């Protein structure tokens, strides 16, 4: 009986933790979301219109801009985001970048610093951020720890395991590092559900 009660107590704590996490202000009907990242945002490996930003737009009924550039590193992404924010400002930024840094064995401290500066650029403009963790290059894929560290430091929404899980699933991939149409749809659905959970939608 004690073990059962202990188990129920643990589950309750997990539920309370999930409910007490960061929340977002509801997005207006004309809100603009930027999906910012590299080829996984751009949609490499899928047909036109099957990228996750396009699918998310259909699910959320919001304007979702695909701001993905294939092959981009976080150093390049930081420069690009800074330039874009000089001219426009979204209502929400979905940040999913770092994979090319890992593939090219860039210093992980620099990758973390670049991502931190991207988050800071957004937060200085009061733009909420959803951070999507990218797996490091290894035999057994797992999300790089820098993403959870950044989420805790900056209080942003984190989608931690789902991309890694999709990249471990052969039926969801077009090649070793990219998703296919089904994979991008699954990723969009994960992000859509999280936005509902944090009360943005």
C-alpha positions as CSV (number, residue, x, y, z in Angstrom):
1,X,0.0,0.0,0.0
2,X,2.8,2.4,0.8
3,X,4.4,1.7,-2.5
4,X,1.1,2.5,-4.3
5,X,0.7,5.8,-2.3
6,X,4.3,6.7,-3.1
7,X,3.7,6.1,-6.8
8,X,0.6,8.2,-6.8
9,X,2.4,11.0,-4.9
10,X,5.2,10.9,-7.5
11,X,2.6,11.1,-10.4
12,X,0.9,14.1,-8.6
13,X,4.2,15.9,-8.3
14,X,4.9,15.4,-12.0
15,X,1.4,16.7,-13.0
16,X,1.8,19.7,-10.7
17,X,5.2,20.4,-12.2
18,X,3.8,20.3,-15.7
19,X,1.0,22.6,-14.8
20,X,3.2,25.1,-13.0
21,X,5.7,25.4,-15.8
22,X,6.1,28.5,-18.0
23,X,2.9,29.8,-19.7
24,X,2.4,32.1,-22.6
25,X,-0.1,34.9,-23.3
26,X,-2.8,33.7,-25.7
27,X,-1.9,34.6,-29.3
28,X,-4.2,37.0,-31.1
29,X,-6.1,35.9,-34.2
30,X,-3.7,37.8,-36.4
31,X,-0.5,36.7,-34.6
32,X,2.7,35.9,-36.5
33,X,4.9,33.0,-35.5
34,X,8.5,32.7,-36.7
35,X,9.8,29.2,-37.0
36,X,13.6,29.9,-37.0
37,X,16.2,27.3,-37.6
38,X,18.1,25.3,-40.2
39,X,17.2,22.5,-42.6
40,X,14.9,20.8,-40.1
41,X,12.8,24.0,-40.0
42,X,13.2,24.6,-43.8
43,X,11.8,21.1,-44.4
44,X,14.6,19.3,-46.2
45,X,13.5,15.8,-47.0
46,X,9.8,16.5,-47.5
47,X,7.7,17.8,-50.4
48,X,6.6,21.4,-50.6
49,X,4.0,22.3,-48.0
50,X,5.0,19.4,-45.8
51,X,7.5,21.3,-43.7
52,X,6.6,21.6,-40.0
53,X,5.9,25.4,-40.1
54,X,3.3,24.9,-42.9
55,X,1.6,22.0,-41.0
56,X,1.6,24.1,-37.8
57,X,0.0,27.0,-39.6
58,X,-2.8,24.7,-40.7
59,X,-3.3,23.2,-37.2
60,X,-3.1,26.5,-35.3
61,X,-4.8,28.8,-37.9
62,X,-2.0,31.3,-37.3
63,X,0.5,32.8,-39.7
64,X,3.6,30.7,-39.3
65,X,6.7,32.0,-41.2
66,X,9.2,29.4,-42.3
67,X,12.5,31.1,-41.4
68,X,14.6,28.0,-41.9
69,X,17.9,28.0,-43.8
70,X,19.6,24.7,-44.7
71,X,23.1,24.3,-43.5
72,X,23.0,27.2,-41.1
73,X,25.1,27.2,-37.9
74,X,24.1,29.0,-34.7
75,X,26.8,31.6,-35.4
76,X,25.1,32.4,-38.8
77,X,21.7,32.1,-37.2
78,X,22.5,34.6,-34.5
79,X,23.6,37.2,-37.1
80,X,20.5,36.5,-39.3
81,X,18.1,36.7,-36.4
82,X,19.6,40.0,-35.3
83,X,19.2,41.4,-38.8
84,X,15.6,40.2,-39.1
85,X,14.6,41.7,-35.8
86,X,15.8,45.1,-36.9
87,X,12.9,45.2,-39.5
88,X,10.1,43.0,-38.0
89,X,9.0,41.4,-34.8
90,X,7.0,38.2,-34.4
91,X,4.5,37.4,-31.7
92,X,6.3,34.1,-31.0
93,X,9.6,32.6,-31.9
94,X,10.1,28.9,-32.2
95,X,13.9,28.3,-32.1
96,X,15.3,25.0,-33.3
97,X,19.0,25.2,-34.2
98,X,22.3,23.7,-33.4
99,X,22.3,20.5,-35.4
100,X,24.9,21.8,-37.9
101,X,27.2,22.9,-35.0
102,X,27.1,19.3,-33.7
103,X,27.7,17.8,-37.1
104,X,30.7,20.0,-37.6
105,X,32.1,19.5,-34.1
106,X,31.8,23.1,-33.2
107,X,32.6,24.1,-29.6
108,X,29.5,23.4,-27.6
109,X,30.1,26.3,-25.4
110,X,29.9,28.6,-28.4
111,X,26.7,26.9,-29.6
112,X,25.2,27.5,-26.2
113,X,26.3,31.1,-26.1
114,X,24.9,31.7,-29.6
115,X,21.5,30.2,-28.6
116,X,21.5,32.3,-25.4
117,X,22.1,35.5,-27.4
118,X,19.2,34.5,-29.7
119,X,16.9,34.1,-26.8
120,X,18.1,37.4,-25.3
121,X,17.5,39.2,-28.6
122,X,13.9,38.0,-28.5
123,X,13.3,38.6,-24.8
124,X,14.6,42.2,-25.0
125,X,11.7,42.7,-27.5
126,X,9.2,40.9,-25.3
127,X,9.0,38.0,-27.8
128,X,8.2,34.7,-26.1
129,X,10.4,31.8,-27.2
130,X,9.7,28.1,-27.6
131,X,13.0,26.2,-27.7
132,X,13.2,22.8,-29.4
133,X,16.1,20.6,-28.3
134,X,18.3,19.1,-31.0
135,X,20.2,15.8,-30.5
136,X,24.0,15.7,-30.4
137,X,25.9,13.5,-32.8
138,X,26.4,10.1,-31.1
139,X,25.6,6.4,-31.6
140,X,22.6,6.7,-29.2
141,X,20.8,10.0,-29.9
142,X,19.9,12.1,-27.0
143,X,19.0,15.8,-26.7
144,X,22.0,18.1,-26.0
145,X,21.9,19.2,-22.3
146,X,22.5,22.8,-23.3
147,X,18.8,23.2,-24.3
148,X,17.4,22.3,-20.8
149,X,20.1,24.5,-19.3
150,X,19.0,27.4,-21.5
151,X,15.3,26.8,-20.8
152,X,15.9,26.9,-17.1
153,X,18.1,30.0,-17.2
154,X,15.8,32.0,-19.4
155,X,12.4,30.6,-18.4
156,X,11.4,29.6,-21.9
157,X,9.2,26.8,-23.1
158,X,11.3,23.7,-23.9
159,X,10.3,20.8,-26.2
160,X,13.1,18.4,-25.2
161,X,12.8,14.8,-26.3
162,X,10.3,14.7,-29.2
163,X,12.6,15.7,-32.1
164,X,15.2,13.1,-30.9
165,X,12.5,10.5,-30.7
166,X,11.4,11.2,-34.2
167,X,15.0,11.1,-35.5
168,X,15.3,7.6,-33.9
169,X,12.3,6.4,-35.9
170,X,13.2,5.2,-39.4
171,X,9.7,5.6,-40.7
172,X,9.8,9.3,-39.8
173,X,13.1,10.1,-41.6
174,X,14.1,10.9,-45.2
175,X,17.8,10.3,-44.4
176,X,20.1,10.0,-41.3
177,X,19.6,13.6,-40.1
178,X,16.3,14.8,-41.7
179,X,12.7,14.0,-41.2
180,X,10.2,13.1,-44.0
181,X,6.7,14.5,-44.5
182,X,5.3,12.2,-41.7
183,X,8.1,13.2,-39.4
184,X,7.5,16.9,-39.9
185,X,3.8,16.5,-39.4
186,X,4.5,14.7,-36.1
187,X,6.8,17.5,-35.0
188,X,4.2,20.1,-35.9
189,X,1.6,18.2,-33.9
190,X,3.9,18.1,-30.9
191,X,4.5,21.8,-31.0
192,X,0.8,22.5,-31.6
193,X,-0.1,20.5,-28.5
194,X,2.5,22.2,-26.4
195,X,1.2,25.6,-27.5
196,X,-2.2,24.6,-26.3
197,X,-0.8,23.3,-23.0
198,X,1.0,26.6,-22.3
199,X,-2.2,28.5,-23.2
200,X,-0.8,30.2,-26.3
201,X,-3.6,28.7,-28.4
